[in-house]
Amino acid sequence: MHTERAELYLPHGTTATPDYVLHIDPARAHWRHSALRILHLPPGGTHTFATGDSEWVVLPLQGGCTVHTEDVKLQLLGRDSVFAGASDFAYVPRDARVQIASGVGGRFALAGAKCERRLPARYGPAPEVPVEDRGSGDCARQVRNFAAADAFPCDKLIAVEVVTPGGHWSSYPPHKHDETRPGEETELEEIYYFEIEGPNGFGYQRVFPSREGGSDVLAEVRTGDAVLVPDGWHGPSVAQPGHTMYYLNVMAGPGEERQWRIRFHPDHLDSTGRYR
């Protein structure tokens, strides 16, 4: 599937460019579809980019901005931090030129996916983001499905946020989506981007092979780090006690239908398909 393998754990700063503090495109990841950029703007700052052959969601991580593309101008109120709740966001189509401007400054995620259809630019209101409480006990976490496959129309892009309380596990049980099995599993490349609440906070991310020679990662992750998942079982994501973990998941794949179908690792389920 992948003739050359990229580094899968990307510490903060290792993918920085003059425009972005994090820049992961298909060429950098040695895959075909998913992309993520993190943009920092000072007060009064602006940034212009061409969307090329990809669709993008502009998601405020901290602060607000205006997104201007063609004849559409979208005002994003944003938020104080990723731990403050869901944010509004903007969808911008392929083959467009986009300007992001922020009077107060801030940090903004650009989640992208190579696509075929050119959909219209649109605003995603924060109150309409489906928020899901997933898991229980020390596996409880919150999922913000702002651009999930069944929540917001895109051509290929799937993106969600997960907030894991300190001491909890998420992305559990381990699961995968690296092959096409109709009705069971969809092939999706995935990026995890992390932020940890509080000074010196950290977490752990595990990815392990689903096939011979497959992806294998055990990384201590801190704010600004990313992990690539081209294949393999992934999970758990573990938050340090006392420090809430946030991650942004960006996914896309070759399937004609935009779906998120996963298979859980059988060793972590009982005979009824439930958690052990």
C-alpha distance (Angstrom), angle and dihedral (degrees) to the residues before:
residue distance angle dihedral
M1 . . .
H2 3.85 . .
T3 3.79 116.2 .
E4 3.81 92.9 -168.7
R5 3.79 126.3 27.4
A6 3.77 123.6 -139.2
E7 3.78 124.7 -146.8
L8 3.79 102.8 -83.6
Y9 3.82 99.5 -157.9
L10 3.80 110.2 61.4
P11 3.83 113.7 -173.6
H12 3.79 119.4 -150.1
G13 3.80 111.6 -73.1
T14 3.80 98.2 16.1
T15 3.81 93.9 104.4
A16 3.82 97.2 35.8
T17 3.81 121.1 136.8
P18 3.82 130.4 -176.4
D19 3.84 89.0 -89.5
Y20 3.80 103.3 35.3
V21 3.80 136.2 41.2
L22 3.81 87.0 -148.9
H23 3.80 124.5 25.0
I24 3.80 120.7 175.8
D25 3.79 116.8 167.1
P26 3.82 129.3 164.7
A27 3.79 91.4 -93.4
R28 3.83 92.2 52.8
A29 3.81 91.3 46.7
H30 3.83 94.3 43.0
W31 3.79 91.5 -126.7
R32 3.82 137.2 98.8
H33 3.79 115.1 -115.3
S34 3.83 125.4 21.6
A35 3.82 127.3 77.8
L36 3.80 138.9 172.3
R37 3.78 133.7 -173.9
I38 3.81 128.9 -179.5
L39 3.80 115.0 -152.1
H40 3.82 126.0 -164.4
L41 3.82 116.2 -161.8
P42 3.81 125.3 -172.7
P43 3.83 119.1 -139.1
G44 3.79 106.8 -65.4
G45 3.80 91.2 13.4
T46 3.81 125.9 146.3
H47 3.80 134.6 -166.4
T48 3.79 128.9 -169.3
F49 3.79 125.9 -164.4
A50 3.79 140.2 165.2
T51 3.79 115.4 -121.7
G52 3.82 93.2 -147.5
D53 3.79 114.7 -179.5
S54 3.83 93.7 -17.1
E55 3.79 138.7 83.3
W56 3.81 116.6 -133.3
V57 3.78 141.0 -160.4
V58 3.81 116.5 -152.4
L59 3.82 106.2 -149.2
P60 3.82 122.0 -177.8
L61 3.80 112.3 -132.5
Q62 3.80 92.9 179.1
G63 3.80 126.5 -2.0
G64 3.78 132.0 8.5
C65 3.80 135.5 -88.6
T66 3.77 147.5 175.6
V67 3.80 119.0 -110.2
H68 3.80 114.5 -157.0
T69 3.81 122.4 -174.1
E70 3.80 125.7 161.5
D71 3.83 106.4 -44.9
V72 3.81 94.8 -19.5
K73 3.80 124.9 94.7
L74 3.80 117.3 -174.9
Q75 3.79 122.5 -169.7
L76 3.81 114.1 -150.8
L77 3.80 116.8 -161.5
G78 3.80 90.5 -165.2
R79 3.81 122.2 -176.7
D80 3.79 142.9 -95.8
S81 3.82 93.2 -105.1
V82 3.80 141.3 -23.4
F83 3.82 87.5 -94.3
A84 3.83 93.2 58.6
G85 3.81 96.2 75.6
A86 3.79 139.9 -88.1
S87 3.81 119.0 -26.6
D88 3.75 133.2 -146.2
F89 3.81 114.2 -111.4
A90 3.80 144.3 -171.6
Y91 3.80 129.9 -123.6
V92 3.81 116.2 -150.4
P93 3.82 124.4 -173.5
R94 3.78 132.9 -125.8
D95 3.83 119.0 -91.6
A96 3.80 93.8 35.0
R97 3.78 139.8 114.1
V98 3.81 115.9 -125.9
Q99 3.79 133.4 -166.2
I100 3.81 121.7 -162.3
A101 3.81 115.7 -165.4
S102 3.80 128.5 178.7
G103 3.79 125.2 -170.9
V104 3.79 93.8 -169.3
G105 3.81 96.7 32.5
G106 3.77 126.1 -127.4
R107 3.78 148.8 152.5
F108 3.77 122.8 -72.4
A109 3.80 133.8 -172.4
L110 3.80 119.1 -143.3
A111 3.81 107.0 -159.6
G112 3.80 112.5 -169.4
A113 3.77 144.7 178.5
K114 3.78 133.1 -174.7
C115 3.78 106.9 -111.7
E116 3.79 145.1 170.7
R117 3.81 106.2 -144.1
R118 3.78 122.0 70.6
L119 3.80 106.8 -139.5
P120 3.82 123.9 -174.0
A121 3.79 123.4 -92.6
R122 3.81 110.0 -98.7
Y123 3.79 144.1 178.2
G124 3.82 121.4 -121.3
P125 3.82 111.2 -154.6
A126 3.81 117.3 -143.2
P127 3.85 94.7 -131.7
E128 3.82 89.4 58.5
V129 3.82 94.8 55.4
P130 3.83 107.3 112.0
V131 3.81 107.9 -124.8
E132 3.80 116.2 -160.6
D133 3.79 129.1 -167.8
R134 3.80 103.0 -145.8
G135 3.79 128.9 -171.4
S136 3.80 128.2 1.2
G137 3.79 140.3 -114.3
D138 3.80 111.8 6.0
C139 3.82 89.5 -9.8
A140 3.82 93.8 59.7
R141 3.82 115.5 123.2
Q142 3.80 140.2 150.7
V143 3.81 122.8 -111.1
R144 3.80 120.7 -161.9
N145 3.80 105.6 -159.3
F146 3.80 96.8 -164.8
A147 3.83 95.4 148.7
A148 3.79 100.9 15.0
A149 3.80 117.2 147.6
D150 3.81 92.5 -101.5
A151 3.82 97.8 35.6
F152 3.82 109.8 56.0
P153 3.83 128.5 16.8
C154 3.80 116.5 -111.3
D155 3.79 131.0 146.8
K156 3.83 99.0 -124.0
L157 3.81 109.0 -20.2
I158 3.81 121.9 107.7
A159 3.81 118.1 179.4
V160 3.81 134.1 166.9
E161 3.80 138.7 164.8
V162 3.80 124.7 -131.2
V163 3.81 125.4 -162.8
T164 3.81 114.9 -164.3
P165 3.84 119.5 -169.7
G166 3.78 117.9 -127.6
G167 3.79 112.7 -79.3
H168 3.81 93.2 18.6
W169 3.81 132.9 115.5
S170 3.79 124.4 -133.1
S171 3.81 133.8 174.4
Y172 3.77 82.4 53.5
P173 2.94 137.3 179.7
P174 3.83 92.5 35.4
H175 3.78 110.6 -102.5
K176 3.77 140.2 175.6
H177 3.80 142.5 -152.3
D178 3.80 105.1 -176.6
E179 3.80 102.7 121.6
T180 3.78 139.0 42.7
R181 3.80 114.0 -105.7
P182 3.83 108.8 159.8
G183 3.77 111.3 -120.8
E184 3.83 92.2 2.8
E185 3.79 112.6 54.6
T186 3.80 139.9 8.1
E187 3.80 126.6 -155.5
L188 3.80 109.1 -114.8
E189 3.80 133.6 162.7
E190 3.80 110.9 -141.2
I191 3.80 138.0 -158.6
Y192 3.81 123.2 -163.5
Y193 3.83 115.1 -158.9
F194 3.82 115.1 -172.1
E195 3.79 138.8 -153.0
I196 3.81 122.3 174.6
E197 3.80 122.4 -157.4
G198 3.79 117.7 -121.9
P199 3.80 133.2 16.9
N200 3.80 117.8 -51.3
G201 3.79 92.5 4.1
F202 3.78 120.0 156.1
G203 3.78 143.6 170.4
Y204 3.80 139.8 -170.3
Q205 3.79 131.3 -113.0
R206 3.79 125.0 -163.5
V207 3.82 128.4 -162.9
F208 3.81 119.6 169.8
P209 3.81 134.5 -179.5
S210 3.78 123.9 -80.1
R211 3.81 89.8 -177.6
E212 3.78 138.2 21.1
G213 3.79 110.5 -66.0
G214 3.82 91.8 9.7
S215 3.80 129.8 147.3
D216 3.80 116.7 -56.7
V217 3.82 121.5 -178.7
L218 3.80 135.6 156.4
A219 3.79 105.8 172.1
E220 3.78 137.0 169.5
V221 3.80 102.1 -135.4
R222 3.79 129.9 -158.0
T223 3.80 135.8 176.2
G224 3.79 111.1 -52.2
D225 3.81 95.9 19.4
A226 3.80 123.5 124.9
V227 3.79 136.0 -162.0
L228 3.81 124.5 -156.7
V229 3.80 120.3 -144.1
P230 3.81 109.4 -167.8
D231 3.81 90.4 158.0
G232 3.78 141.2 -21.6
W233 3.76 140.7 72.1
H234 3.81 110.4 -53.8
G235 3.76 128.8 -161.4
P236 2.82 167.5 109.8
S237 3.78 106.9 70.0
V238 3.81 104.6 -166.9
A239 3.82 125.3 -159.4
Q240 3.80 121.7 -149.7
P241 3.83 111.3 -113.9
G242 3.78 110.0 -95.5
H243 3.82 93.4 19.5
T244 3.80 121.8 89.1
M245 3.81 114.0 -139.9
Y246 3.80 123.6 -142.2
Y247 3.77 126.0 -170.4
L248 3.76 134.5 176.9
N249 3.81 115.2 -146.8
V250 3.80 118.1 -154.8
M251 3.81 117.4 -172.6
A252 3.80 139.4 173.4
G253 3.77 136.9 153.1
P254 3.79 146.4 172.5
G255 3.80 99.1 -89.9
E256 3.79 119.1 123.4
E257 3.80 88.7 -135.1
R258 3.80 120.8 58.0
Q259 3.79 102.5 -126.8
W260 3.80 139.7 147.5
R261 3.78 106.7 -145.9
I262 3.79 119.1 158.0
R263 3.80 139.1 -178.6
F264 3.80 120.3 -140.2
H265 3.79 120.5 -136.1
P266 3.82 106.0 -98.2
D267 3.82 93.8 -139.3
H268 3.81 89.8 66.8
L269 3.82 96.8 50.8
D270 3.78 131.7 71.2
S271 3.81 125.3 -130.6
T272 3.82 91.2 -81.0
G273 3.81 93.2 54.4
R274 3.80 94.5 -106.3
Y275 3.81 129.1 124.0
R276 3.78 113.6 -77.4
